[in-house]
Amino acid sequence: MAWRCGGWLLLACVVSPVVAQAATPACAVWQRELSFARSVQQHDAAAFAGYLMADAIFDANAPQPTRGRAAILQHWSAMIAGKSVRLDWYPQQVVTSSDGKLAYSSGPYLFENLAAGAKRRYTIGRFATTWRHATDGAWRVAFDAGDHGKAASEAEAAAFRAARVELCPGNSVAELPVIRH
């Protein structure tokens, strides 16, 4: 009976939860979405770029979407820098195609205007991302979109932060209850 971790068993004890977390494509995308958000929180433009397909399209639901990795990086540079705004998001739902080539993730985002005396400090809304399983095995963003959101209070921003779930629910369709705002 192995109740304690030691030697190789220690490695198995440490690695097993991580491996189990990526056991399904939906959970792999769940973790990828969280990591994608962390690249913005950590102001890491190079990491952010690594999540994008070369032909990615952002603001896919807008009349003038932003097309291509270079244009997206330029458009998002202020948000990634985090000097005047802060952006955070996390998935609440992930579904994958039966062929394992596409995934859809959605959830809430929180936009914070860092300007002193900003009239609208927080905005909460919903995002949707389409991921493509790239030839190198990584999931990368193909399409990204979101709504315009609505003004939110400090309490709503705190509720957004408290509702974050790091671990994938673990089903083939990873989904948590949707938080209405």
C-alpha positions in Angstrom: 0.0 0.0 0.0 1.5 3.4 -1.1 0.3 6.1 1.2 3.4 8.1 1.1 5.2 9.5 -1.9 8.9 8.7 -2.3 11.3 8.3 -5.2 9.6 7.6 -8.5 6.3 7.3 -6.7 6.7 11.0 -5.6 7.0 12.0 -9.3 3.8 10.0 -10.0 2.0 11.7 -7.1 3.0 15.2 -8.4 2.5 14.5 -12.1 -0.8 12.5 -12.0 -3.1 15.5 -11.3 -1.6 17.5 -14.1 -1.8 14.5 -16.6 -5.4 13.9 -15.5 -6.2 17.5 -16.0 -5.3 17.3 -19.7 -6.8 13.9 -20.2 -9.6 15.2 -22.4 -9.3 17.7 -25.3 -11.8 19.9 -23.5 -9.7 20.0 -20.4 -6.6 20.7 -22.4 -8.3 23.7 -24.0 -9.6 24.8 -20.5 -6.0 24.9 -19.2 -4.9 26.6 -22.4 -7.5 29.3 -22.0 -6.4 30.0 -18.5 -2.8 30.2 -19.6 -3.7 32.5 -22.4 -5.3 34.9 -19.9 -2.2 34.7 -17.7 0.0 35.8 -20.6 -1.9 39.1 -20.5 -1.9 39.4 -16.7 1.9 38.8 -16.8 2.4 41.3 -19.6 4.1 38.7 -21.8 3.5 39.6 -25.4 5.7 36.8 -26.7 3.7 34.2 -24.8 0.4 35.9 -25.9 1.6 35.6 -29.5 2.3 31.9 -29.0 -1.4 31.2 -28.4 -2.4 32.7 -31.8 -2.7 31.0 -35.1 -0.9 33.0 -37.8 -4.2 33.7 -39.5 -6.2 34.3 -36.3 -9.1 36.7 -36.3 -10.0 38.8 -33.2 -13.2 40.8 -32.8 -14.7 38.2 -35.1 -18.2 39.5 -34.4 -17.3 43.2 -35.3 -17.8 44.9 -38.6 -14.0 45.3 -38.9 -12.3 42.3 -37.3 -8.5 42.3 -36.6 -6.8 39.8 -38.9 -3.5 38.1 -38.4 -1.1 37.6 -35.5 0.9 40.8 -36.1 -2.2 43.0 -36.3 -3.7 41.4 -33.2 -0.4 42.0 -31.3 -0.4 45.6 -32.3 -4.1 46.1 -31.4 -3.7 44.4 -28.0 -0.3 45.9 -27.1 -1.8 48.4 -24.6 -3.9 45.7 -22.9 -0.9 43.3 -22.7 1.3 46.1 -21.3 -1.4 46.7 -18.6 -0.4 50.3 -17.9 -3.8 51.9 -18.5 -6.1 48.9 -18.5 -6.2 45.5 -17.0 -8.0 42.5 -18.6 -8.8 39.2 -17.1 -10.9 36.2 -18.2 -11.5 32.5 -17.6 -13.5 29.7 -19.2 -16.8 28.5 -17.9 -17.6 26.2 -20.9 -15.4 24.3 -23.3 -16.7 22.0 -26.1 -14.7 20.2 -28.7 -15.5 18.8 -32.1 -15.8 15.0 -32.5 -12.7 15.0 -34.8 -10.6 16.8 -32.1 -9.6 19.6 -34.4 -11.7 22.5 -33.1 -12.8 23.7 -29.7 -15.0 26.5 -28.4 -14.5 28.2 -25.0 -16.6 30.9 -23.4 -16.9 32.7 -20.1 -16.7 36.0 -18.4 -14.1 38.8 -18.7 -13.3 41.7 -16.5 -11.9 44.9 -18.0 -10.5 47.5 -15.5 -9.8 51.0 -16.5 -6.7 52.1 -14.4 -7.0 55.8 -15.1 -7.4 58.0 -12.1 -11.0 59.0 -11.7 -12.3 56.8 -14.5 -16.1 57.1 -14.9 -16.4 53.5 -15.7 -13.8 51.6 -13.6 -15.0 48.0 -14.4 -16.7 46.4 -17.3 -17.9 42.8 -17.2 -18.9 40.9 -20.3 -18.6 37.6 -22.1 -16.0 36.2 -24.5 -16.0 33.4 -27.0 -12.9 31.8 -28.5 -12.6 29.2 -31.2 -9.4 27.1 -30.9 -7.8 25.0 -33.6 -5.6 22.0 -32.8 -2.4 22.9 -34.7 -0.1 20.5 -36.5 2.5 20.8 -33.7 -0.2 19.5 -31.2 -0.9 22.8 -29.4 -4.3 24.4 -29.3 -4.2 27.9 -30.7 -6.8 30.7 -31.1 -8.4 30.9 -34.5 -11.3 33.2 -33.7 -11.9 35.4 -30.7 -14.9 37.6 -29.9 -16.7 39.2 -27.1 -19.6 41.5 -26.2 -19.2 45.1 -25.2 -20.0 44.3 -21.6 -21.7 46.4 -19.0 -20.5 48.7 -16.2 -19.8 46.8 -13.1 -19.3 47.6 -9.4 -16.4 46.7 -7.2 -18.6 44.0 -5.7 -19.3 42.5 -9.1 -15.5 42.6 -9.9 -14.8 40.8 -6.7 -17.5 38.2 -7.5 -15.9 37.7 -10.9 -12.5 37.0 -9.3 -14.1 34.7 -6.7 -15.9 32.6 -9.3 -12.7 31.6 -11.2 -12.2 27.9 -11.4 -8.7 26.7 -12.2 -9.4 23.0 -12.6 -11.4 21.7 -15.5 -14.6 20.0 -14.5 -13.2 16.9 -16.2 -15.9 15.9 -18.6 -15.7 15.7 -22.4 -17.9 18.8 -22.3 -16.3 21.0 -19.6 -18.9 23.3 -18.2 -19.6 25.2 -15.1 -22.8 27.2 -14.2 -22.8 30.5 -16.0 -22.6 33.6 -13.8 -25.2 36.2 -15.0 -24.3 39.8 -14.8 
